[in-house]
Amino acid sequence: MTPELPNILISAKDLYLKAGRNDLVEAVSLEVSEGEIVSVIGPNGAGKTSLLKLLLGLYKPDRGSIRRRLGLRVGYLPQKTSMNPFPEKKWKPHSRKPEYFPSSMNRCRRFREESFNG
């Protein structure tokens, strides 16, 4: 584990990540301290997601170092994920009337039953 960093949650120095011949992340250094709000912006293909995955420890950098505060917990929701708890039900996104449940009570009841009864 890394030594304790006062007020710093994540520190990255000189990060590099390659995919084949392509540089996904090149010479990135940053620190994120307590209370800071960080936005990562840039065009498609600029390496934003790759950088975040490096910082989260989901990817290993080809070069550079990443230090995280001991005990740091980070929540992560991937860009592409399915949040539909009822994948067997079909719905039309532009319809005015929902066609997948007669009422919200049925939806809640059904979700509870499927969640606890397998």
N, CA, C and O of each residue as an XYZ file, in Angstrom:
472
protein
N       0.832     -1.189      0.000
C       0.000      0.000      0.000
C       0.874      1.249      0.000
O       2.065      1.191      0.307
N       0.275      2.356     -0.343
C       1.022      3.606     -0.414
C       0.942      4.351      0.902
O      -0.030      4.193      1.641
N       1.948      5.163      1.212
C       1.900      5.955      2.431
C       0.749      6.957      2.369
O       0.287      7.326      1.290
N       0.300      7.384      3.531
C      -0.810      8.331      3.626
C      -0.440      9.668      2.982
O       0.640     10.205      3.229
N      -1.345     10.202      2.152
C      -1.157     11.497      1.513
C      -2.121     12.486      2.170
O      -3.333     12.294      2.073
N      -1.634     13.531      2.831
C      -2.541     14.458      3.515
C      -3.424     15.211      2.525
O      -2.918     15.850      1.603
N      -4.742     15.137      2.711
C      -5.740     15.831      1.893
C      -5.787     15.390      0.439
O      -6.681     15.830     -0.283
N      -4.886     14.556     -0.025
C      -4.873     14.124     -1.422
C      -5.526     12.742     -1.503
O      -5.134     11.811     -0.801
N      -6.532     12.633     -2.378
C      -7.225     11.364     -2.559
C      -6.518     10.490     -3.576
O      -6.295      9.303     -3.339
N      -6.163     11.084     -4.720
C      -5.465     10.367     -5.793
C      -4.384     11.273     -6.360
O      -4.594     12.466     -6.578
N      -3.235     10.680     -6.589
C      -2.127     11.390     -7.206
C      -1.593     10.526     -8.343
O      -1.332      9.338     -8.151
N      -1.432     11.111     -9.514
C      -0.894     10.382    -10.672
C       0.261     11.188    -11.247
O       0.188     12.412    -11.349
N       1.318     10.494    -11.619
C       2.487     11.181    -12.157
C       2.955     10.516    -13.439
O       3.293      9.332    -13.457
N       2.969     11.294    -14.504
C       3.549     10.891    -15.785
C       2.976      9.570    -16.303
O       3.719      8.643    -16.625
N       1.634      9.498    -16.380
C       0.960      8.281    -16.823
C       1.005      8.113    -18.337
O       0.829      9.066    -19.095
N       1.246      6.876    -18.752
C       1.200      6.491    -20.163
C       0.412      5.192    -20.278
O       0.545      4.292    -19.449
N      -0.404      5.113    -21.310
C      -1.122      3.881    -21.617
C      -1.204      3.759    -23.128
O      -1.623      4.687    -23.819
N      -0.797      2.599    -23.630
C      -0.830      2.342    -25.071
C      -1.761      1.178    -25.376
O      -1.959      0.286    -24.551
N      -2.325      1.205    -26.572
C      -3.070      0.076    -27.119
C      -2.492     -0.147    -28.507
O      -2.796      0.591    -29.445
N      -1.655     -1.170    -28.629
C      -0.945     -1.378    -29.885
C       0.011     -0.225    -30.122
O       0.870      0.061    -29.288
N      -0.138      0.432    -31.252
C       0.712      1.589    -31.574
C       0.114      2.910    -31.102
O       0.767      3.951    -31.163
N      -1.112      2.864    -30.638
C      -1.816      4.092    -30.254
C      -1.564      4.471    -28.799
O      -1.662      3.635    -27.901
N      -1.241      5.732    -28.582
C      -1.130      6.274    -27.229
C      -2.525      6.680    -26.774
O      -3.118      7.605    -27.328
N      -3.054      5.982    -25.756
C      -4.363      6.342    -25.226
C      -4.246      7.444    -24.189
O      -5.072      8.355    -24.141
N      -3.213      7.357    -23.359
C      -2.925      8.367    -22.345
C      -1.434      8.640    -22.435
O      -0.627      7.711    -22.466
N      -1.069      9.920    -22.477
C       0.339     10.280    -22.675
C       0.741     11.420    -21.744
O       0.225     12.532    -21.850
N       1.671     11.129    -20.826
C       2.285     12.118    -19.933
C       1.271     12.902    -19.097
O       1.343     14.129    -19.021
N       0.335     12.200    -18.478
C      -0.683     12.855    -17.647
C      -0.250     12.797    -16.186
O       0.094     11.734    -15.669
N      -0.273     13.950    -15.532
C      -0.024     14.050    -14.097
C      -1.151     14.866    -13.482
O      -1.606     15.850    -14.067
N      -1.601     14.452    -12.298
C      -2.674     15.202    -11.625
C      -2.751     14.806    -10.166
O      -2.236     13.767     -9.751
N      -3.411     15.665     -9.395
C      -3.747     15.366     -8.011
C      -5.194     15.760     -7.784
O      -5.656     16.789     -8.278
N      -5.901     14.934     -7.031
C      -7.274     15.237     -6.646
C      -7.299     15.258     -5.125
O      -6.989     14.261     -4.474
N      -7.673     16.405     -4.567
C      -7.702     16.576     -3.114
C      -9.125     16.534     -2.596
O     -10.082     16.640     -3.364
N      -9.259     16.377     -1.287
C     -10.560     16.377     -0.633
C     -11.331     17.640     -1.012
O     -10.771     18.735     -1.061
N     -12.629     17.464     -1.281
C     -13.501     18.605     -1.549
C     -13.464     19.114     -2.978
O     -14.276     19.962     -3.349
N     -12.545     18.619     -3.784
C     -12.470     19.065     -5.175
C     -13.506     18.352     -6.029
O     -13.849     17.195     -5.787
N     -13.988     19.061     -7.019
C     -14.853     18.479     -8.038
C     -14.047     18.487     -9.330
O     -13.515     19.520     -9.736
N     -13.962     17.333     -9.964
C     -13.135     17.194    -11.163
C     -14.013     16.848    -12.345
O     -14.851     15.950    -12.258
N     -13.831     17.551    -13.449
C     -14.504     17.237    -14.709
C     -13.439     16.888    -15.730
O     -12.433     17.585    -15.862
N     -13.670     15.809    -16.448
C     -12.750     15.400    -17.508
C     -13.500     15.583    -18.817
O     -14.477     14.883    -19.084
N     -13.040     16.524    -19.630
C     -13.721     16.814    -20.889
C     -12.743     16.693    -22.046
O     -11.533     16.841    -21.874
N     -13.281     16.424    -23.218
C     -12.464     16.312    -24.409
C     -13.244     15.602    -25.495
O     -14.308     15.038    -25.237
N     -12.721     15.627    -26.705
C     -13.426     14.980    -27.822
C     -13.408     13.464    -27.689
O     -12.624     12.902    -26.925
N     -14.285     12.812    -28.446
C     -14.311     11.348    -28.490
C     -12.932     10.828    -28.882
O     -12.284     11.359    -29.784
N     -12.500      9.785    -28.189
C     -11.219      9.167    -28.520
C     -10.018      9.857    -27.903
O      -8.883      9.480    -28.194
N     -10.232     10.859    -27.059
C      -9.120     11.595    -26.461
C      -8.470     10.853    -25.299
O      -7.373     11.217    -24.877
N      -9.137      9.803    -24.766
C      -8.557      9.022    -23.678
C      -9.160      9.303    -22.312
O      -8.578      8.922    -21.296
N     -10.305      9.956    -22.263
C     -10.940     10.291    -20.977
C     -11.277      9.044    -20.169
O     -10.917      8.947    -18.996
N     -11.959      8.099    -20.786
C     -12.350      6.872    -20.087
C     -11.123      6.062    -19.706
O     -11.073      5.499    -18.613
N     -10.142      5.993    -20.579
C      -8.904      5.256    -20.265
C      -8.193      5.879    -19.071
O      -7.690      5.157    -18.210
N      -8.144      7.201    -19.003
C      -7.525      7.880    -17.871
C      -8.263      7.548    -16.579
O      -7.634      7.220    -15.573
N      -9.583      7.630    -16.600
C     -10.360      7.332    -15.394
C     -10.179      5.882    -14.962
O     -10.094      5.601    -13.767
N     -10.121      4.963    -15.916
C      -9.913      3.553    -15.573
C      -8.518      3.323    -14.992
O      -8.339      2.461    -14.132
N      -7.542      4.081    -15.454
C      -6.207      4.021    -14.844
C      -6.277      4.484    -13.394
O      -5.752      3.823    -12.498
N      -6.925      5.620    -13.167
C      -7.004      6.186    -11.819
C      -7.759      5.265    -10.865
O      -7.445      5.207     -9.677
N      -8.756      4.545    -11.386
C      -9.539      3.616    -10.563
C      -8.822      2.290    -10.318
O      -9.240      1.499     -9.472
N      -7.742      2.050    -11.061
C      -7.018      0.794    -10.918
C      -7.565     -0.319    -11.791
O      -7.189     -1.479    -11.621
N      -8.449      0.017    -12.727
C      -8.996     -0.988    -13.638
C      -8.028     -1.302    -14.772
O      -8.050     -2.404    -15.320
N      -7.182     -0.345    -15.124
C      -6.099     -0.542    -16.092
C      -4.786     -0.282    -15.370
O      -4.726      0.506    -14.427
N      -3.739     -0.953    -15.826
C      -2.398     -0.725    -15.298
C      -1.639      0.162    -16.290
O      -1.620     -0.133    -17.485
N      -1.014      1.244    -15.810
C      -0.290      2.119    -16.741
C       0.943      1.422    -17.310
O       1.561      0.588    -16.648
N       1.294      1.778    -18.554
C       2.529      1.281    -19.148
C       3.732      1.957    -18.497
O       4.796      1.355    -18.352
N       3.546      3.206    -18.109
C       4.574      3.973    -17.390
C       3.874      4.925    -16.442
O       2.705      5.260    -16.630
N       4.591      5.354    -15.434
C       4.060      6.309    -14.493
C       3.587      5.647    -13.211
O       3.670      4.429    -13.055
N       3.089      6.469    -12.297
C       2.664      5.944    -11.000
C       1.353      6.591    -10.564
O       1.046      7.733    -10.905
N       0.595      5.812     -9.798
C      -0.679      6.279     -9.255
C      -0.680      5.943     -7.771
O      -0.383      4.815     -7.378
N      -1.018      6.935     -6.952
C      -1.127      6.721     -5.517
C      -2.528      7.102     -5.078
O      -3.047      8.155     -5.449
N      -3.134      6.232     -4.282
C      -4.477      6.480     -3.744
C      -4.403      6.507     -2.232
O      -3.622      5.776     -1.623
N      -5.218      7.352     -1.635
C      -5.267      7.402     -0.176
C      -5.673      6.023      0.354
O      -6.544      5.362     -0.211
N      -5.035      5.606      1.436
C      -5.376      4.329      2.060
C      -6.853      4.326      2.431
O      -7.352      5.293      3.006
N      -7.550      3.251      2.108
C      -8.963      3.119      2.440
C      -9.901      3.882      1.522
O     -11.107      3.911      1.770
N      -9.383      4.497      0.472
C     -10.222      5.267     -0.457
C     -11.208      4.340     -1.150
O     -10.824      3.293     -1.672
N     -12.482      4.726     -1.154
C     -13.521      3.982     -1.869
C     -14.074      4.886     -2.945
O     -14.415      6.040     -2.685
N     -14.164      4.363     -4.153
C     -14.646      5.132     -5.295
C     -15.786      4.369     -5.952
O     -15.668      3.167     -6.194
N     -16.888      5.052     -6.242
C     -17.977      4.453     -6.992
C     -17.754      4.682     -8.475
O     -17.239      5.728     -8.871
N     -18.132      3.726     -9.293
C     -17.916      3.832    -10.738
C     -19.089      3.210    -11.477
O     -19.462      2.067    -11.213
N     -19.662      3.955    -12.392
C     -20.726      3.455    -13.257
C     -20.212      3.556    -14.690
O     -20.002      4.665    -15.182
N     -20.006      2.439    -15.368
C     -19.468      2.487    -16.728
C     -20.386      3.242    -17.688
O     -21.588      3.368    -17.453
N     -19.793      3.739    -18.772
C     -20.560      4.453    -19.792
C     -21.674      3.596    -20.355
O     -22.807      4.056    -20.496
N     -21.363      2.363    -20.674
C     -22.328      1.468    -21.301
C     -22.739      0.411    -20.293
O     -21.961     -0.481    -19.955
N     -23.974      0.525    -19.816
C     -24.478     -0.434    -18.846
C     -25.987     -0.537    -19.010
O     -26.630      0.389    -19.505
N     -26.534     -1.642    -18.601
C     -27.977     -1.827    -18.668
C     -28.551     -1.657    -17.274
O     -28.139     -2.343    -16.339
N     -29.490     -0.755    -17.136
C     -30.099     -0.500    -15.837
C     -31.532     -1.015    -15.791
O     -32.253     -0.707    -14.842
N     -31.966     -1.784    -16.775
C     -33.338     -2.265    -16.840
C     -33.495     -3.495    -15.949
O     -32.957     -4.554    -16.273
N     -34.233     -3.379    -14.813
C     -34.407     -4.539    -13.947
C     -35.378     -5.564    -14.527
O     -35.516     -6.656    -13.976
N     -36.057     -5.230    -15.633
C     -37.023     -6.120    -16.261
C     -36.669     -6.312    -17.737
O     -37.409     -5.844    -18.603
N     -35.561     -6.987    -18.044
C     -35.135     -7.092    -19.439
C     -36.112     -7.838    -20.329
O     -36.083     -7.677    -21.549
N     -36.983     -8.659    -19.733
C     -37.935     -9.407    -20.557
C     -39.079     -8.528    -21.029
O     -39.790     -8.906    -21.960
N     -39.278     -7.373    -20.422
C     -40.372     -6.476    -20.799
C     -39.896     -5.509    -21.880
O     -38.807     -4.942    -21.797
N     -40.721     -5.342    -22.874
C     -40.396     -4.439    -23.977
C     -41.217     -3.162    -23.830
O     -42.356     -3.196    -23.365
N     -40.637     -2.052    -24.223
C     -41.375     -0.792    -24.201
C     -40.939      0.058    -25.377
O     -39.844     -0.108    -25.915
N     -41.793      0.950    -25.759
C     -41.513      1.846    -26.869
C     -41.155      3.208    -26.281
O     -41.989      3.829    -25.622
N     -39.925      3.684    -26.509
C     -39.490      4.916    -25.857
C     -40.295      6.152    -26.244
O     -40.299      7.125    -25.489
N     -40.975      6.155    -27.389
C     -41.704      7.346    -27.819
C     -43.217      7.216    -27.664
O     -43.968      8.088    -28.099
N     -43.658      6.125    -27.042
C     -45.101      5.972    -26.859
C     -45.558      6.831    -25.687
O     -44.808      7.054    -24.737
N     -46.792      7.307    -25.764
C     -47.327      8.130    -24.678
C     -47.791      7.271    -23.521
O     -47.697      7.681    -22.364
N     -48.284      6.098    -23.818
C     -48.810      5.204    -22.794
C     -47.829      4.056    -22.573
O     -47.505      3.344    -23.524
N     -47.347      3.855    -21.347
C     -46.453      2.718    -21.115
C     -47.153      1.409    -21.448
O     -48.308      1.197    -21.078
N     -46.447      0.542    -22.145
C     -47.038     -0.733    -22.531
C     -46.452     -1.892    -21.739
O     -46.816     -3.044    -21.976
N     -45.564     -1.613    -20.813
C     -44.912     -2.706    -20.144
C     -45.478     -3.013    -18.773
O     -45.264     -4.122    -18.283
N     -46.192     -2.095    -18.115
C     -46.825     -2.358    -16.818
C     -48.146     -1.613    -16.752
O     -48.235     -0.471    -17.201
N     -49.165     -2.241    -16.200
C     -50.443     -1.546    -16.066
C     -50.379     -0.435    -15.028
O     -51.110      0.548    -15.149
N     -49.525     -0.559    -14.007
C     -49.422      0.498    -12.997
C     -48.061      0.446    -12.333
O     -47.356     -0.561    -12.400
N     -47.707      1.533    -11.698
C     -46.422      1.561    -11.000
C     -46.417      0.620     -9.807
O     -45.363      0.106     -9.435
N     -47.585      0.384     -9.195
C     -47.656     -0.559     -8.078
C     -47.299     -1.977     -8.536
O     -46.585     -2.697     -7.839
N     -47.795     -2.370     -9.707
C     -47.449     -3.695    -10.229
C     -45.962     -3.793    -10.502
O     -45.341     -4.824    -10.247
N     -45.394     -2.718    -11.021
C     -43.965     -2.711    -11.318
C     -43.162     -2.920    -10.036
O     -42.244     -3.739    -10.009
N     -43.500     -2.186     -8.971
C     -42.783     -2.320     -7.704
C     -42.974     -3.717     -7.109
O     -42.018     -4.327     -6.632
N     -44.201     -4.216     -7.139
C     -44.503     -5.532     -6.585
C     -43.729     -6.606     -7.350
O     -43.147     -7.508     -6.748
N     -43.728     -6.504     -8.655
C     -43.058     -7.507     -9.479
C     -41.545     -7.469     -9.262
O     -40.903     -8.516     -9.172
N     -40.976     -6.264     -9.178
C     -39.545     -6.135     -8.941
C     -39.172     -6.772     -7.598
O     -38.169     -7.478     -7.496
N     -39.982     -6.519     -6.579
C     -39.723     -7.073     -5.249
C     -39.785     -8.594     -5.293
O     -38.916     -9.264     -4.735
N     -40.797     -9.145     -5.947
C     -40.949    -10.598     -6.038
C     -39.772    -11.235     -6.779
O     -39.232    -12.245     -6.327
N     -39.372    -10.657     -7.909
C     -38.287    -11.226     -8.690
C     -36.964    -11.091     -7.963
O     -36.105    -11.967     -8.065
N     -36.790     -9.992     -7.223
C     -35.532     -9.767     -6.510
C     -35.345    -10.744     -5.365
O     -34.238    -11.235     -5.142
N     -36.424    -11.035     -4.630
C     -36.286    -11.855     -3.436
C     -36.588    -13.327     -3.680
O     -36.205    -14.176     -2.876
N     -37.266    -13.638     -4.772
C     -37.610    -15.035     -5.043
C     -36.754    -15.661     -6.128
O     -36.933    -16.831     -6.467
N     -35.819    -14.883     -6.679
C     -34.918    -15.423     -7.695
C     -35.564    -15.444     -8.998
O     -34.956    -15.868     -9.981
